[in-house]
């Protein structure tokens, strides 16, 4: 994959939604890491901090793995989408 390939309108159009979803997952992961770190204060974990850590773990275990599939979808490019251009669906 080259820079020219990634900047082609077909490639950009085919991967735009998947890229935005991947970006959103990345930002959410970063926010959960920050919240989990902030929850671990010097006085120990209170009930709210424990809940934040549980939710951060849930996010990491159940939602963040979607990023791998989104990366594959982005790298797949427009080929399978372009196949429909001349066909009636």
C-alpha positions, 0 to 999 in steps of 0.5 A, a space after each residue: 500500500 502506497 501513499 498514493 493508494 491511501 489518498 485516492 478518493 475511492 480508498 478514502 471513501 471506502 474506509 472513511 466510516 471505519 476510520 472514524 469508528 477506529 479513531 473513536 475507539 482509540 480516543 475512548 481507550 485513552 480516556 478509560 486509561 486516564 480515568 482508571 489511573 485517576 481512580 487509583 488515588 492514594 487513599 485506595 479504591 472507593 466504590 466509584 473507583 472500583 466501578 470505573 476500573 470494572 468498566 475500563 476492563 469491560 471496555 478493554 476486553 469487549 469493545 477495544 478488540 473491534 479495532 483489529 477488525 476495523 483496521 482490516 476493513 480499512 486496509 481492505 480498500 475499495 475493491 469489494 465496494 467497487 464490485 457493486 458499481 456496475 451491478 444491481 443489488 
